[in-house]
Each structure stands twice: as structure tokens, then as C-alpha cells.
Amino acid sequence: MPKNPTLTRLSTVLGTTAVIFLLDWFYLAYIASKGFELKIHEFMLGTVKLSIPLQWLPVVGVVLVSFVVWFEVSFALFPRRAAPEQDTLSILRLMRVILVSLAAFVCVLYIPYIIGSDWFWTRMSSASNISQLHDFAQSFLNTGKSVMGLDQIWQYSISQFASLLVMVSAAWIFGRGPRRIRK
């Protein structure tokens, strides 16, 4: 671990934001491979013709919000003193916040697509000889069909917004700085 608290904060913020970008980029690549139509807006900027894929705009938004969230969390958790040594407990708290928030982000972003896959329902049907599991799987399938029946742009938008909301909420809940004990 670096001894400089500013370097630790900066590396945490940039590293976590890069991971969020990669997870969101893989998500966009996955849904594009499943038939999601990418739309490109072209416009002229002087003599240069620029092309911007519209589906990248939410990814840019997720990256910007992620950068701000991790910047705030890192400054809330690390002590504000200027001593060269760092509080080990703050580093552990930061790792806990990162792991919980990233897990929540991944679950909300990817699990609906796993649940909507044929692979998942094949496994559920092979395990449905238990009557309680069979009833649960049947009600879950009916709910999953209605959600997966949405238009792809709605699925994309809802997934992006919900995963970002869950990540920010988890970072806010777990990332608050240590509180002073009342005397």
C-alpha cells in the first residue's frame, strides 16, 4: 500500500471507476450481441464529421456518477489528518464499500439477463421436482416473461438506472465516515 493518502484515494477512485466502466462496457457489448440496435448520431463540428453512438451516453453518465461517488466515499472514509501513516481500518472500510457496491451493481445489471436465459430455466426445470421450488419457479417465470418482454431500449434504460441507483445507495449506506461516539 502506498504511504501517501492522496495517492491511495486517487488510485481507489480511478481503479473503481475503471472497473465500473468495464462492467458497463461488457454489458453493452452483451446486449448488442443479442440484437440490441446501436444508433449513431452524426453531426458536423466545423469541417469534421463526428459520429456518436447514442447508447454510449448512459455509459458515460454511469462513469461520471461513479467517479463522483468514489471520490466522495474515499474522502469520507479516510482521516483528514495530514500524518503520513494511514488508518488501516479506513482502508478496510473502503474495500468493504467497494466490494458491496460492485456486487450490487453487477447483480442488478446482469442477473435479470441470466434469469431470462434458457440455461437458467433448463436448470430450474431439472430441479423442480421439489413442489415448493416448482411453484416458486412457475411464479418467477411468469414475472420474468413480463419483464423480459419489454422493448430492448426500456430494458437497457431500466438496467442502467437501477444498477447505478443500487451502487450509489450501497456506497452511501456503507461509505459514510466513522462517527464519533457520544460521551
TORSEKOL-806744 format. One record per residue (C-alpha): x, y, z. Coordinates in pm, whole numbers, plus 50000, padded with zeros to 5 digits. Last residue first. Layout:
BEGIN
+-------+-------+-------+
!    c1 !    c2 !    c3 !
+-------+-------+-------+
!     X !     Y !     Z !
...
+-------+-------+-------+
***
This chain:
BEGIN
+-------+-------+-------+
!    c1 !    c2 !    c3 !
+-------+-------+-------+
! 48020 ! 51093 ! 52568 !
! 47885 ! 51039 ! 52221 !
! 48092 ! 50815 ! 51998 !
! 48224 ! 50996 ! 51697 !
! 48110 ! 50868 ! 51366 !
! 48321 ! 50685 ! 51112 !
! 48272 ! 50807 ! 50757 !
! 47978 ! 50706 ! 50550 !
! 48060 ! 50455 ! 50284 !
! 47828 ! 50169 ! 50375 !
! 47497 ! 50346 ! 50321 !
! 47618 ! 50594 ! 50059 !
! 47813 ! 50335 ! 49862 !
! 47517 ! 50096 ! 49875 !
! 47281 ! 50369 ! 49757 !
! 47515 ! 50476 ! 49476 !
! 47554 ! 50117 ! 49357 !
! 47179 ! 50047 ! 49379 !
! 47094 ! 50364 ! 49184 !
! 47356 ! 50285 ! 48918 !
! 47220 ! 49932 ! 48876 !
! 46862 ! 50059 ! 48857 !
! 46938 ! 50330 ! 48603 !
! 47141 ! 50111 ! 48368 !
! 46900 ! 49817 ! 48391 !
! 46595 ! 50039 ! 48339 !
! 46749 ! 50206 ! 48035 !
! 46866 ! 49882 ! 47873 !
! 46539 ! 49700 ! 47936 !
! 46347 ! 50001 ! 47806 !
! 46562 ! 50016 ! 47491 !
! 46510 ! 49644 ! 47443 !
! 46129 ! 49669 ! 47449 !
! 45977 ! 49486 ! 47741 !
! 45902 ! 49115 ! 47717 !
! 46188 ! 49035 ! 47955 !
! 45985 ! 49194 ! 48236 !
! 45664 ! 49009 ! 48150 !
! 45846 ! 48680 ! 48100 !
! 46034 ! 48715 ! 48428 !
! 45713 ! 48757 ! 48627 !
! 45559 ! 48442 ! 48477 !
! 45888 ! 48256 ! 48519 !
! 45914 ! 48359 ! 48886 !
! 45560 ! 48234 ! 48951 !
! 45648 ! 47899 ! 48792 !
! 45986 ! 47877 ! 48964 !
! 45829 ! 47942 ! 49306 !
! 45565 ! 47674 ! 49248 !
! 45830 ! 47424 ! 49132 !
! 46058 ! 47508 ! 49421 !
! 45780 ! 47436 ! 49667 !
! 45697 ! 47108 ! 49490 !
! 46053 ! 46972 ! 49479 !
! 46085 ! 46802 ! 49139 !
! 46170 ! 47148 ! 49004 !
! 46545 ! 47099 ! 48995 !
! 46560 ! 46994 ! 48629 !
! 46315 ! 47270 ! 48541 !
! 46527 ! 47530 ! 48721 !
! 46843 ! 47422 ! 48537 !
! 46670 ! 47447 ! 48200 !
! 46525 ! 47779 ! 48308 !
! 46871 ! 47922 ! 48379 !
! 47019 ! 47800 ! 48050 !
! 46726 ! 47942 ! 47853 !
! 46818 ! 48291 ! 47967 !
! 46580 ! 48540 ! 48126 !
! 46719 ! 48481 ! 48475 !
! 47072 ! 48544 ! 48348 !
! 46953 ! 48863 ! 48181 !
! 46786 ! 48984 ! 48501 !
! 47106 ! 48892 ! 48691 !
! 47342 ! 49117 ! 48490 !
! 47287 ! 49481 ! 48586 !
! 47122 ! 49439 ! 48927 !
! 47371 ! 49178 ! 49039 !
! 47673 ! 49358 ! 48895 !
! 47590 ! 49688 ! 49065 !
! 47514 ! 49517 ! 49398 !
! 47844 ! 49329 ! 49385 !
! 48027 ! 49649 ! 49294 !
! 47869 ! 49833 ! 49587 !
! 47942 ! 49556 ! 49838 !
! 48302 ! 49511 ! 49721 !
! 48379 ! 49884 ! 49706 !
! 48223 ! 49958 ! 50043 !
! 48411 ! 49671 ! 50208 !
! 48739 ! 49781 ! 50047 !
! 48683 ! 50135 ! 50178 !
! 48609 ! 50007 ! 50527 !
! 48927 ! 49802 ! 50520 !
! 49129 ! 50106 ! 50410 !
! 48968 ! 50314 ! 50684 !
! 49057 ! 50050 ! 50944 !
! 49419 ! 50066 ! 50839 !
! 49434 ! 50439 ! 50923 !
! 49707 ! 50579 ! 50713 !
! 50054 ! 50690 ! 50808 !
! 50199 ! 51012 ! 50664 !
! 50005 ! 51236 ! 50905 !
! 49800 ! 51510 ! 50736 !
! 49480 ! 51443 ! 50926 !
! 49157 ! 51415 ! 50735 !
! 49100 ! 51050 ! 50809 !
! 48998 ! 50838 ! 50514 !
! 48638 ! 50728 ! 50495 !
! 48458 ! 51043 ! 50379 !
! 48729 ! 51136 ! 50128 !
! 48719 ! 50791 ! 49971 !
! 48340 ! 50790 ! 49963 !
! 48320 ! 51131 ! 49795 !
! 48569 ! 51042 ! 49522 !
! 48402 ! 50704 ! 49480 !
! 48062 ! 50865 ! 49425 !
! 48195 ! 51136 ! 49192 !
! 48378 ! 50887 ! 48970 !
! 48079 ! 50653 ! 48967 !
! 47848 ! 50936 ! 48863 !
! 48082 ! 51017 ! 48574 !
! 48121 ! 50654 ! 48469 !
! 47745 ! 50591 ! 48482 !
! 47680 ! 50902 ! 48275 !
! 47937 ! 50798 ! 48013 !
! 47771 ! 50456 ! 47996 !
! 47431 ! 50628 ! 47962 !
! 47567 ! 50825 ! 47662 !
! 47726 ! 50520 ! 47498 !
! 47389 ! 50402 ! 47365 !
! 47371 ! 50713 ! 47145 !
! 47675 ! 50613 ! 46939 !
! 47845 ! 50942 ! 46846 !
! 47970 ! 51012 ! 46495 !
! 48163 ! 51331 ! 46424 !
! 48217 ! 51492 ! 46082 !
! 48495 ! 51747 ! 46096 !
! 48479 ! 52067 ! 45887 !
! 48330 ! 52277 ! 46167 !
! 48175 ! 52027 ! 46403 !
! 47937 ! 51835 ! 46179 !
! 47691 ! 51587 ! 46319 !
! 47631 ! 51214 ! 46313 !
! 47411 ! 51030 ! 46560 !
! 47467 ! 50656 ! 46574 !
! 47209 ! 50403 ! 46683 !
! 47308 ! 50061 ! 46816 !
! 47035 ! 49801 ! 46773 !
! 47019 ! 49550 ! 47056 !
! 47022 ! 49209 ! 46886 !
! 47181 ! 48980 ! 47144 !
! 47537 ! 49085 ! 47054 !
! 47446 ! 49446 ! 47135 !
! 47316 ! 49324 ! 47474 !
! 47649 ! 49165 ! 47554 !
! 47863 ! 49454 ! 47424 !
! 47663 ! 49699 ! 47637 !
! 47706 ! 49479 ! 47943 !
! 48076 ! 49439 ! 47873 !
! 48103 ! 49821 ! 47855 !
! 47913 ! 49857 ! 48184 !
! 48145 ! 49615 ! 48360 !
! 48449 ! 49783 ! 48203 !
! 48333 ! 50131 ! 48306 !
! 48260 ! 50016 ! 48661 !
! 48608 ! 49862 ! 48681 !
! 48763 ! 50187 ! 48554 !
! 48567 ! 50387 ! 48813 !
! 48696 ! 50155 ! 49085 !
! 49055 ! 50198 ! 48972 !
! 49031 ! 50576 ! 48929 !
! 48875 ! 50638 ! 49271 !
! 49098 ! 50390 ! 49451 !
! 49414 ! 50516 ! 49282 !
! 49324 ! 50875 ! 49369 !
! 49247 ! 50799 ! 49732 !
! 49564 ! 50594 ! 49777 !
! 49774 ! 50861 ! 49610 !
! 49623 ! 51125 ! 49834 !
! 49690 ! 50914 ! 50144 !
! 50063 ! 50878 ! 50058 !
! 50207 ! 50567 ! 50218 !
! 50132 ! 50346 ! 49921 !
! 50000 ! 50000 ! 50000 !
+-------+-------+-------+
***
